[in-house]
Amino acid sequence: MSGQAVQEVALRVALERAIARKSDDYDQSARRYADQLVGTKLDKTQIRGLETLASTTDRVSDITDWLKLRVGRDAGRDRWAKEGIGRDLLSELEGLRNDAKKIVQELGRGDPNLERQVHLRLCREFLKHLAAHFEYLKAERER
């Protein structure tokens, strides 16, 4: 294996570790959002839809645009717009860009494309936690 290939593998491993550490940090915040979302008229399919979108898209803007549409269409303010939860979630996801930037800088890279990819991965991790907590809390409240 060439020296460059070894460096690429080392970078990939360091990146995976950094994302995993950040993902663990998001657990409590995602739980708070899930707790708020359980108090709305949202159901599991809507939360799963957001998680699925995040896992299948190549752009963070697809996720944020999806949320903006849902917040804007919530005329009754009893789902995504209730008490500003959707807007707050948008801010949280957009704020993950700062974490992505720090991760990329700590790895000694200045690649904007890598930063974008890390931001997307962090959004996916956050939304995985959110969906898991939502489903658990929803089931608990229905008992």
N, CA, C and O of each residue as an XYZ file, in Angstrom:
572
protein
N       0.849     -1.168      0.000
C       0.000      0.000      0.000
C       0.898      1.235      0.000
O       1.866      1.307      0.757
N       0.575      2.191     -0.842
C       1.391      3.401     -0.950
C       1.191      4.308      0.257
O       0.231      4.160      1.013
N       2.103      5.236      0.419
C       2.017      6.185      1.537
C       0.762      7.038      1.474
O       0.158      7.359      2.498
N       0.380      7.399      0.259
C      -0.826      8.210      0.085
C      -2.073      7.412      0.471
O      -2.990      7.949      1.091
N      -2.103      6.152      0.108
C      -3.240      5.299      0.459
C      -3.342      5.124      1.967
O      -4.441      5.114      2.523
N      -2.209      4.990      2.622
C      -2.197      4.863      4.082
C      -2.726      6.144      4.724
O      -3.489      6.094      5.688
N      -2.314      7.294      4.181
C      -2.809      8.570      4.707
C      -4.313      8.709      4.522
O      -5.001      9.219      5.407
N      -4.827      8.263      3.386
C      -6.271      8.318      3.121
C      -7.045      7.447      4.111
O      -8.085      7.853      4.630
N      -6.529      6.256      4.361
C      -7.179      5.355      5.314
C      -7.133      5.963      6.712
O      -8.125      5.909      7.439
N      -6.014      6.530      7.093
C      -5.875      7.155      8.407
C      -6.844      8.330      8.550
O      -7.457      8.509      9.603
N      -6.978      9.122      7.499
C      -7.915     10.246      7.514
C      -9.346      9.746      7.673
O     -10.126     10.296      8.450
N      -9.678      8.702      6.928
C     -11.037      8.149      6.982
C     -11.363      7.617      8.385
O     -12.464      7.827      8.894
N     -10.405      6.933      8.997
C     -10.600      6.393     10.346
C     -10.749      7.534     11.352
O     -11.627      7.490     12.212
N      -9.899      8.551     11.248
C      -9.980      9.696     12.153
C     -11.309     10.424     11.979
O     -11.903     10.882     12.955
N     -11.767     10.528     10.754
C     -13.047     11.178     10.466
C     -14.206     10.398     11.075
O     -15.098     10.986     11.689
N     -14.198      9.097     10.910
C     -15.257      8.250     11.473
C     -15.293      8.376     13.003
O     -16.370      8.463     13.593
N     -14.143      8.385     13.627
C     -14.071      8.521     15.088
C     -14.607      9.873     15.542
O     -15.362      9.952     16.511
N     -14.220     10.925     14.849
C     -14.670     12.269     15.215
C     -16.184     12.398     15.063
O     -16.844     12.997     15.912
N     -16.729     11.847     14.000
C     -18.178     11.896     13.786
C     -18.896     11.074     14.851
O     -19.938     11.496     15.353
N     -18.367      9.927     15.198
C     -18.975      9.086     16.238
C     -18.974      9.800     17.585
O     -19.959      9.739     18.321
N     -17.877     10.476     17.911
C     -17.822     11.218     19.182
C     -18.857     12.331     19.204
O     -19.552     12.519     20.203
N     -18.961     13.065     18.108
C     -19.942     14.143     18.032
C     -21.356     13.582     18.105
O     -22.225     14.171     18.748
N     -21.589     12.461     17.458
C     -22.905     11.832     17.475
C     -23.338     11.542     18.912
O     -24.488     11.779     19.284
N     -22.415     11.034     19.703
C     -22.733     10.772     21.111
C     -23.108     12.055     21.844
O     -23.966     12.044     22.727
N     -22.469     13.148     21.478
C     -22.779     14.436     22.112
C     -24.182     14.919     21.781
O     -24.772     15.675     22.554
N     -24.725     14.499     20.650
C     -26.039     14.970     20.203
C     -27.211     14.251     20.862
O     -28.356     14.679     20.715
N     -26.951     13.193     21.568
C     -28.019     12.371     22.116
C     -28.979     13.163     23.006
O     -30.194     13.077     22.827
N     -28.458     13.920     23.946
C     -29.325     14.651     24.880
C     -30.133     15.738     24.182
O     -31.313     15.927     24.480
N     -29.509     16.442     23.270
C     -30.211     17.491     22.538
C     -31.323     16.888     21.680
O     -32.429     17.426     21.625
N     -31.031     15.781     21.018
C     -32.042     15.112     20.194
C     -33.188     14.623     21.068
O     -34.344     14.657     20.647
N     -32.882     14.173     22.267
C     -33.926     13.719     23.191
C     -34.855     14.871     23.576
O     -36.069     14.686     23.667
N     -34.290     16.054     23.800
C     -35.129     17.220     24.133
C     -36.064     17.571     22.976
O     -37.242     17.860     23.188
N     -35.534     17.545     21.760
C     -36.383     17.823     20.596
C     -37.467     16.756     20.449
O     -38.621     17.075     20.162
N     -37.103     15.516     20.640
C     -38.077     14.428     20.526
C     -39.182     14.600     21.553
O     -40.355     14.380     21.251
N     -38.814     14.990     22.758
C     -39.803     15.208     23.810
C     -40.784     16.306     23.410
O     -41.986     16.189     23.652
N     -40.275     17.364     22.803
C     -41.157     18.438     22.337
C     -42.028     17.959     21.175
O     -43.216     18.277     21.118
N     -41.449     17.204     20.262
C     -42.194     16.737     19.087
C     -43.295     15.751     19.455
O     -44.317     15.681     18.772
N     -43.097     14.994     20.522
C     -44.130     14.060     20.967
C     -45.369     14.837     21.420
O     -46.483     14.315     21.370
N     -45.179     16.069     21.858
C     -46.299     16.909     22.276
C     -47.046     17.562     21.132
O     -47.951     18.363     21.362
N     -46.684     17.235     19.906
C     -47.375     17.774     18.731
C     -48.267     16.687     18.140
O     -48.384     15.595     18.696
N     -48.887     16.998     17.017
C     -49.720     16.006     16.336
C     -48.930     15.217     15.293
O     -49.519     14.548     14.444
N     -47.609     15.293     15.352
C     -46.777     14.518     14.427
C     -46.858     13.043     14.782
O     -47.034     12.671     15.942
N     -46.725     12.211     13.750
C     -46.681     10.775     14.010
C     -45.348     10.207     13.545
O     -44.513     10.924     12.994
N     -45.164      8.935     13.770
C     -43.884      8.282     13.482
C     -43.496      8.389     12.019
O     -42.315      8.534     11.703
N     -44.468      8.321     11.121
C     -44.138      8.339      9.692
C     -43.518      9.670      9.272
O     -42.658      9.702      8.392
N     -43.943     10.754      9.886
C     -43.381     12.052      9.524
C     -41.936     12.184     10.012
O     -41.090     12.747      9.317
N     -41.664     11.669     11.194
C     -40.298     11.709     11.717
C     -39.415     10.748     10.919
O     -38.274     11.073     10.589
N     -39.944      9.577     10.616
C     -39.183      8.622      9.796
C     -38.906      9.189      8.411
O     -37.843      8.951      7.837
N     -39.866      9.941      7.875
C     -39.672     10.572      6.572
C     -38.491     11.526      6.576
O     -37.713     11.563      5.623
N     -38.358     12.289      7.638
C     -37.229     13.206      7.768
C     -35.919     12.427      7.888
O     -34.919     12.786      7.266
N     -35.928     11.377      8.678
C     -34.730     10.550      8.839
C     -34.348      9.881      7.510
O     -33.170      9.822      7.156
N     -35.335      9.386      6.791
C     -35.080      8.731      5.505
C     -34.520      9.725      4.496
O     -33.578      9.419      3.765
N     -35.101     10.902      4.463
C     -34.588     11.933      3.559
C     -33.122     12.212      3.868
O     -32.293     12.281      2.960
N     -32.809     12.370      5.139
C     -31.427     12.668      5.534
C     -30.472     11.560      5.105
O     -29.343     11.831      4.694
N     -30.920     10.331      5.199
C     -30.026      9.216      4.865
C     -29.894      8.977      3.363
O     -28.996      8.251      2.935
N     -30.764      9.570      2.562
C     -30.721      9.321      1.123
C     -30.268     10.520      0.294
O     -29.960     10.365     -0.888
N     -30.224     11.691      0.881
C     -29.846     12.872      0.118
C     -28.337     13.102      0.162
O     -27.631     12.559      1.011
N     -27.873     13.908     -0.760
C     -26.466     14.293     -0.788
C     -26.268     15.743     -0.362
O     -25.155     16.268     -0.402
N     -27.379     16.391      0.053
C     -27.290     17.819      0.380
C     -28.048     18.136      1.661
O     -29.173     17.676      1.860
N     -27.431     18.914      2.513
C     -28.079     19.372      3.741
C     -29.267     20.255      3.389
O     -30.274     20.254      4.096
N     -29.156     21.003      2.308
C     -30.254     21.903      1.921
C     -31.543     21.147      1.628
O     -32.628     21.700      1.801
N     -31.450     19.901      1.190
C     -32.667     19.107      0.983
C     -33.382     18.884      2.313
O     -34.611     18.930      2.380
N     -32.621     18.647      3.348
C     -33.194     18.416      4.681
C     -33.820     19.707      5.206
O     -34.959     19.709      5.671
N     -33.071     20.795      5.127
C     -33.582     22.058      5.670
C     -34.764     22.575      4.855
O     -35.705     23.132      5.420
N     -34.730     22.400      3.545
C     -35.866     22.820      2.721
C     -37.118     22.009      3.059
O     -38.221     22.554      3.103
N     -36.947     20.707      3.299
C     -38.071     19.847      3.675
C     -38.699     20.355      4.968
O     -39.921     20.457      5.076
N     -37.861     20.670      5.938
C     -38.383     21.177      7.215
C     -39.060     22.535      7.047
O     -40.120     22.776      7.624
N     -38.459     23.414      6.267
C     -39.052     24.733      6.033
C     -40.435     24.609      5.418
O     -41.359     25.324      5.805
N     -40.578     23.700      4.458
C     -41.893     23.472      3.845
C     -42.904     23.003      4.880
O     -44.034     23.489      4.909
N     -42.506     22.061      5.728
C     -43.420     21.526      6.740
C     -43.820     22.591      7.756
O     -44.979     22.667      8.163
N     -42.866     23.399      8.157
C     -43.168     24.479      9.102
C     -44.108     25.481      8.443
O     -45.086     25.911      9.056
N     -43.823     25.852      7.208
C     -44.644     26.828      6.494
C     -46.057     26.350      6.213
O     -46.982     27.160      6.157
N     -46.235     25.062      6.037
C     -47.559     24.504      5.736
C     -48.375     24.184      6.983
O     -49.538     23.794      6.878
N     -47.788     24.343      8.138
C     -48.468     23.997      9.384
C     -49.335     25.166      9.856
O     -49.022     25.833     10.841
N     -50.429     25.397      9.133
C     -51.310     26.528      9.429
C     -51.929     26.430     10.825
O     -52.156     27.451     11.474
N     -52.199     25.225     11.281
C     -52.796     25.045     12.599
C     -51.791     25.141     13.728
O     -52.163     25.123     14.901
N     -50.530     25.242     13.380
C     -49.431     25.335     14.348
C     -49.521     24.237     15.409
O     -49.304     24.471     16.598
N     -49.849     23.025     14.935
C     -49.947     21.903     15.866
C     -49.012     20.754     15.498
O     -49.066     19.680     16.096
N     -48.163     20.991     14.514
C     -47.183     19.970     14.131
C     -45.779     20.590     14.171
O     -45.261     20.879     15.250
N     -45.165     20.794     13.001
C     -43.794     21.305     12.942
C     -43.661     22.745     13.421
O     -42.584     23.147     13.860
N     -44.720     23.520     13.346
C     -44.638     24.928     13.752
C     -45.029     25.141     15.213
O     -44.919     26.260     15.715
N     -45.477     24.114     15.895
C     -45.929     24.270     17.276
C     -44.780     24.760     18.165
O     -43.724     24.133     18.244
N     -45.007     25.865     18.810
C     -44.049     26.456     19.743
C     -42.658     26.643     19.126
O     -41.658     26.660     19.844
N     -42.595     26.784     17.804
C     -41.337     27.044     17.113
C     -40.390     25.857     17.025
O     -39.206     26.034     16.739
N     -40.896     24.642     17.267
C     -40.022     23.466     17.291
C     -39.319     23.231     15.947
O     -38.130     22.915     15.921
N     -40.035     23.382     14.853
C     -39.419     23.171     13.538
C     -38.347     24.198     13.245
O     -37.283     23.864     12.723
N     -38.624     25.445     13.579
C     -37.639     26.511     13.381
C     -36.401     26.261     14.231
O     -35.274     26.439     13.768
N     -36.617     25.846     15.483
C     -35.489     25.548     16.372
C     -34.676     24.365     15.854
O     -33.446     24.374     15.921
N     -35.357     23.356     15.342
C     -34.667     22.197     14.791
C     -33.843     22.585     13.565
O     -32.730     22.094     13.376
N     -34.392     23.462     12.739
C     -33.638     23.979     11.595
C     -32.356     24.658     12.050
O     -31.284     24.425     11.491
N     -32.475     25.492     13.058
C     -31.291     26.191     13.584
C     -30.272     25.199     14.124
O     -29.068     25.363     13.928
N     -30.760     24.175     14.802
C     -29.864     23.152     15.353
C     -29.100     22.450     14.234
O     -27.884     22.281     14.321
N     -29.807     22.045     13.189
C     -29.160     21.339     12.077
C     -28.177     22.248     11.339
O     -27.088     21.815     10.960
N     -28.561     23.499     11.139
C     -27.653     24.431     10.477
C     -26.439     24.712     11.354
O     -25.343     24.931     10.840
N     -26.623     24.707     12.670
C     -25.523     24.927     13.602
C     -24.506     23.799     13.614
O     -23.370     23.991     14.047
N     -24.900     22.637     13.148
C     -23.969     21.510     13.082
C     -22.839     21.785     12.092
O     -21.816     21.101     12.099
N     -23.032     22.780     11.252
C     -21.989     23.180     10.306
C     -20.727     23.604     11.063
O     -19.612     23.344     10.612
N     -20.908     24.258     12.217
C     -19.756     24.674     13.025
C     -18.985     23.462     13.538
O     -17.754     23.464     13.552
N     -19.709     22.429     13.958
C     -19.049     21.197     14.405
C     -18.293     20.550     13.248
O     -17.181     20.051     13.420
N     -18.908     20.564     12.076
C     -18.254     19.988     10.895
C     -16.968     20.742     10.583
O     -15.939     20.136     10.285
N     -17.035     22.060     10.655
C     -15.862     22.883     10.381
C     -14.738     22.564     11.372
O     -13.575     22.458     10.983
N     -15.088     22.414     12.647
C     -14.077     22.098     13.667
C     -13.443     20.732     13.413
O     -12.228     20.574     13.532
N     -14.259     19.760     13.070
C     -13.741     18.413     12.802
C     -12.745     18.445     11.643
O     -11.662     17.868     11.728
N     -13.121     19.120     10.572
C     -12.255     19.185      9.390
C     -10.960     19.936      9.724
O      -9.879     19.540      9.287
N     -11.071     21.009     10.491
C      -9.871     21.762     10.879
C      -8.956     20.933     11.775
O      -7.735     20.967     11.626
N      -9.556     20.183     12.710
C      -8.751     19.347     13.602
C      -8.010     18.256     12.836
O      -6.961     17.785     13.277
N      -8.548     17.860     11.705
C      -7.887     16.851     10.876
C      -6.836     17.478      9.961
O      -6.171     16.787      9.189
N      -6.703     18.788     10.065
C      -5.701     19.474      9.257
C      -6.088     19.630      7.803
O      -5.226     19.733      6.930
N      -7.370     19.648      7.546
C      -7.869     19.800      6.177
C      -8.597     21.129      6.046
O      -9.193     21.608      7.011
N      -8.554     21.707      4.898
C      -9.292     22.934      4.627
C     -10.230     22.742      3.456
O     -10.531     23.690      2.731
N     -10.683     21.539      3.272
C     -11.493     21.169      2.113
C     -12.966     21.498      2.358
O     -13.596     20.868      3.208
N     -13.533     22.470      1.632
C     -14.950     22.810      1.809
C     -15.881     21.642      1.474
O     -16.936     21.496      2.091
N     -15.500     20.817      0.508
C     -16.330     19.674      0.157
C     -16.355     18.655      1.290
O     -17.401     18.073      1.575
N     -15.217     18.436      1.938
C     -15.168     17.531      3.080
C     -16.008     18.089      4.221
O     -16.707     17.342      4.905
N     -15.940     19.382      4.423
C     -16.749     20.028      5.469
C     -18.245     19.824      5.197
O     -19.016     19.547      6.115
N     -18.643     19.964      3.936
C     -20.048     19.760      3.558
C     -20.469     18.319      3.814
O     -21.562     18.066      4.320
N     -19.597     17.376      3.462
C     -19.905     15.964      3.685
C     -20.014     15.644      5.173
O     -20.891     14.884      5.584
N     -19.135     16.214      5.969
C     -19.176     15.987      7.419
C     -20.448     16.597      8.002
O     -21.081     15.997      8.870
N     -20.825     17.783      7.531
C     -22.061     18.416      8.014
C     -23.266     17.518      7.729
O     -24.127     17.339      8.590
N     -23.323     16.967      6.546
C     -24.420     16.060      6.190
C     -24.415     14.834      7.098
O     -25.466     14.414      7.583
N     -23.248     14.268      7.327
C     -23.152     13.092      8.208
C     -23.596     13.429      9.627
O     -24.260     12.620     10.274
N     -23.237     14.611     10.116
C     -23.648     15.015     11.462
C     -25.164     15.209     11.531
O     -25.792     14.848     12.527
N     -25.746     15.774     10.486
C     -27.216     15.907     10.432
C     -27.874     14.538     10.473
O     -28.863     14.339     11.178
N     -27.331     13.602      9.724
C     -27.879     12.246      9.717
C     -27.807     11.628     11.109
O     -28.766     11.006     11.567
N     -26.681     11.798     11.775
C     -26.512     11.245     13.117
C     -27.512     11.872     14.085
O     -28.149     11.166     14.867
N     -27.647     13.188     14.032
C     -28.579     13.878     14.915
C     -30.001     13.381     14.686
O     -30.732     13.108     15.638
N     -30.386     13.266     13.425
C     -31.756     12.858     13.108
C     -32.011     11.388     13.427
O     -33.150     11.009     13.700
N     -30.968     10.551     13.397
C     -31.138      9.155     13.838
C     -31.473      9.117     15.320
O     -32.362      8.379     15.745
N     -30.759      9.912     16.103
C     -31.052      9.988     17.537
C     -32.468     10.520     17.762
O     -33.222      9.981     18.571
N     -32.817     11.575     17.043
C     -34.133     12.183     17.186
C     -35.241     11.176     16.900
O     -36.194     11.067     17.672
N     -35.125     10.445     15.805
C     -36.158      9.473     15.426
C     -36.274      8.359     16.462
O     -37.381      7.951     16.813
N     -35.154      7.873     16.945
C     -35.191      6.794     17.953
C     -35.862      7.272     19.241
O     -36.713      6.581     19.801
N     -35.472      8.452     19.699
C     -36.079      8.979     20.923
C     -37.563      9.265     20.724
O     -38.369      8.995     21.614
N     -37.932      9.809     19.561
C     -39.329     10.119     19.286
C     -40.184      8.853     19.346
O     -41.225      8.826     20.002
N     -39.737      7.818     18.663
C     -40.520      6.583     18.646
C     -40.651      5.990     20.039
O     -41.721      5.508     20.409
N     -39.587      6.021     20.804
C     -39.630      5.480     22.162
C     -40.577      6.299     23.039
O     -41.429      5.740     23.729
N     -40.426      7.621     23.012
C     -41.264      8.484     23.846
C     -42.723      8.425     23.417
O     -43.618      8.452     24.261
N     -42.969      8.347     22.123
C     -44.346      8.252     21.623
C     -44.999      6.962     22.136
O     -46.150      6.977     22.571
N     -44.270      5.860     22.083
C     -44.796      4.585     22.560
C     -45.043      4.630     24.070
O     -46.034      4.084     24.555
N     -44.160      5.269     24.797
C     -44.328      5.407     26.257
C     -45.573      6.214     26.603
O     -46.308      5.866     27.527
N     -45.804      7.280     25.869
C     -46.964      8.141     26.153
C     -48.278      7.475     25.745
O     -49.331      7.788     26.301
N     -48.222      6.567     24.787
C     -49.438      5.901     24.340
C     -49.847      4.757     25.261
O     -50.952      4.227     25.144
N     -48.966      4.381     26.166
C     -49.290      3.293     27.086
C     -50.192      3.738     28.178
O     -50.560      2.939     29.039
